[in-house]
Amino acid sequence: MIRSIFRIAEYIQGDDGYLLQHEYWLFLFNGALMVLVMIMYNVMHPNEVQKLYYGLGSEAAQSEGSWDMQALRSREADCERDAHLQDGQV
């Protein structure tokens, strides 16, 4: 949203506007916000936020129509199968 407002202001001012003449605003409202988002995603992935929001045992988080939950169940099944194979080989 902030980037969109910045782009609108930049467009309204034209090619010789203040924002285009002073590049640090571009770095602040484009680069710094992107770095902040990358840091946030490294701390907590959006899928983890969704799990916390809906709760691990809630019906909404475990709905069959959810692509994330289908992928999670598939990974869990693969891990269980691998664990059984390892137990059989040891």
N, C-alpha and C positions, 0 to 999 in steps of 0.2 A: 504494500500500500504506500509506504514511504517513497519507494522508488518510482511508483506511478505518479505521485504528486510532484516529485522532483522533475520527472520527464515532462509533465504538463507545463510546469513553470519554465523549464528550459526551452520548450517549444514556443511558448508565448513570447519569450524575450527575443527570439530570433537568433540569427547567426552571430550577431555582435553583442549579445546579451551578457550580463554580468556573470551568469553561471558558466557559460562557455569560455569566458575570458579568464576565469579563475578555476583551474583544474582541480584544486583541492576539494571543492564541493562534489565534483564527480567521483573522486576517490572515496569521499566520506559516505555519500549516499548510494554508491554502487558497490565498491570493493569492500568497505568495512562491514556493511550489512551482510554481504555474502560470506565473509570470513566468520562473522558471528554465527550465522546459520550452520556453517560447517563445523564449528566448535560445538554447537548445541547437538548436532547429529552424532558427533563422536562421543559425547557424554551419554546421550540416551537416544536410541533409534525410535522413530515414530511408531513402529509396531509395539514397542514396549510401553509407550504412552497409551496406546489403544488398549492393551491388556490391563493396564492399571485403571484406566477410565471405566471399562466395562466390567472389570473383575475377572479373575481367572476362572471361576466356576459359573459365571452367569450364562444364561441362555443366549443372550445377544452375542457374546464373544465366541460361543461354540456353535453358532448356527451353521448348518450345512451349506448354505449359500455363500458363506464368506470364503473368498479365495485364500486369504491368509490362514484361516483355520484349516482348510483342506490341505494346504501345504504343510502346516505344522503337524497335522495328524499323519501325513505321509512320512515326514522326517522322523516322527516318533516311532512309527511302524518299522522304518528302516533301522533305527537304532536298536529296537528290541530284537529284530531279526539278526543283526550283527552280534548282539550280546549273546544270543542263543548259539550262534555259530562258533563264537569264541569259547563258550563254555564247553561245547562239544569237542573242540580241538584240543583243549588243555587237558 
